[in-house]
Amino acid sequence: MAHHHYDMHLRHPDGSARGTKRHVSATVVRVFPGDRISTDGAEHQHIWIDDLRALDDGSDYTADVFVAIRITNGGIGEDIPFQVDTQVELQGMFIPALEADPGPDNPHLAVMHFVHAPVGFIRYEDKTYDRG
């Protein structure tokens, strides 16, 4: 498995996560298998989701969203075997497209990150991923 490094500027200078905390259900529309991306000293799995339905008091969002899932160094600890056109529930920090930095696998989409403890989690195929 290849590892690539990129700084996506997903944190504020004080180390806190950028964005607004959101809890949504969505459809997996793209899975980037194989390579992990190293960001902020940890390896991440990348997917795209769309058709976000609010499970909080926020708004639904119908465009594609890039999701960076921290695996190592405080992340969920394992890759998730996502399949396209399946449902996923997640909570994390949402960054609107106009405020997000483009990077590998993200050509200018909104971003969902910090989908691990203590802020977020992912529920997929009846399993919850949230280690921190």
Secondary structure, 3 states (H helix, E strand, C coil): CCEEECCCCCECCCCCECCEEEEEEEEEEEECCCCEEEECCEEEEEEEEEEEEECCCCCCECCCEEEEEECCCCCCCCCCCCCCCCEEEEEEEEECHHHCCCECCECCCEEEECCCCCCCEEEECCEEECCC
